[in-house]
Amino acid sequence: MDDQNHNVTVLLGIRIRQLREQQGLSQRRFSLMIGMDRTYLIAVEHGRRNIAIDNISKIANGLGVTLSELFEGIDANVPAV
């Protein structure tokens, strides 16, 4: 994975974690809610998974946000935190 793609993956994971925590959802509870393996969700939140669009959509739906809201503030040109 090149640096730009890695940055997007990491930033998306951070954004997912922020939204999940804002809703007071644990990783376990959220993963059960959306039918996703908890270890997969953890890898996504840590930017270790290049996640498929179907799973991104599943996460957005589970968080009650649109895809554009999920990606809000994510810029591939900004270095990952």
C-alpha positions as CSV (number, residue, x, y, z in Angstrom):
1,M,0.0,0.0,0.0
2,D,1.5,3.3,-1.0
3,D,1.8,6.2,1.5
4,Q,-1.3,8.1,0.2
5,N,-3.5,5.1,0.4
6,H,-2.1,4.2,3.8
7,N,-2.9,7.7,5.0
8,V,-6.6,7.5,3.9
9,T,-6.9,4.1,5.5
10,V,-5.5,5.3,8.8
11,L,-7.6,8.5,8.7
12,L,-10.8,6.6,7.9
13,G,-10.1,4.3,10.8
14,I,-9.6,7.3,13.2
15,R,-12.9,8.8,11.9
16,I,-14.8,5.6,12.4
17,R,-13.5,5.2,15.9
18,Q,-14.4,8.9,16.7
19,L,-18.0,8.5,15.5
20,R,-18.4,5.1,17.3
21,E,-17.1,6.5,20.6
22,Q,-19.3,9.7,20.2
23,Q,-22.3,7.3,20.2
24,G,-21.0,5.5,23.3
25,L,-20.6,2.2,21.4
26,S,-18.0,-0.3,22.3
27,Q,-16.2,-2.1,19.5
28,R,-17.9,-5.3,20.6
29,R,-21.4,-3.9,20.6
30,F,-20.9,-2.0,17.3
31,S,-19.4,-5.0,15.5
32,L,-22.4,-7.2,16.7
33,M,-24.8,-4.5,15.6
34,I,-23.4,-4.4,12.0
35,G,-22.6,-8.1,11.7
36,M,-18.8,-7.6,11.4
37,D,-16.1,-9.5,13.1
38,R,-14.7,-7.5,16.1
39,T,-11.1,-8.2,15.1
40,Y,-11.8,-6.9,11.6
41,L,-13.3,-3.7,13.0
42,I,-10.3,-3.3,15.3
43,A,-8.0,-3.6,12.3
44,V,-10.1,-1.1,10.3
45,E,-10.0,1.4,13.2
46,H,-6.2,1.1,13.4
47,G,-5.7,1.5,9.7
48,R,-4.4,-2.0,9.1
49,R,-7.2,-3.0,6.7
50,N,-7.9,-1.7,3.2
51,I,-11.6,-2.0,3.7
52,A,-14.1,-2.8,0.9
53,I,-16.8,-0.2,0.0
54,D,-19.5,-2.7,1.1
55,N,-18.1,-2.8,4.6
56,I,-17.6,1.0,4.6
57,S,-21.3,1.3,3.7
58,K,-22.2,-1.2,6.5
59,I,-20.2,0.9,9.0
60,A,-21.8,4.2,7.9
61,N,-25.3,2.7,8.1
62,G,-24.5,1.4,11.6
63,L,-23.3,4.8,12.7
64,G,-26.4,6.5,11.1
65,V,-24.3,8.7,8.8
66,T,-24.0,9.0,5.0
67,L,-20.9,7.9,3.2
68,S,-20.0,11.6,2.6
69,E,-20.4,12.3,6.4
70,L,-18.2,9.3,7.2
71,F,-15.4,10.7,5.0
72,E,-15.9,14.3,6.2
73,G,-12.5,15.9,7.0
74,I,-10.5,13.1,5.5
75,D,-7.9,14.4,3.0
76,A,-5.5,11.9,1.5
77,N,-2.8,14.6,1.3
78,V,-2.7,15.1,5.1
79,P,-0.2,13.0,6.9
80,A,-1.8,10.4,9.3
81,V,-1.8,11.2,13.0
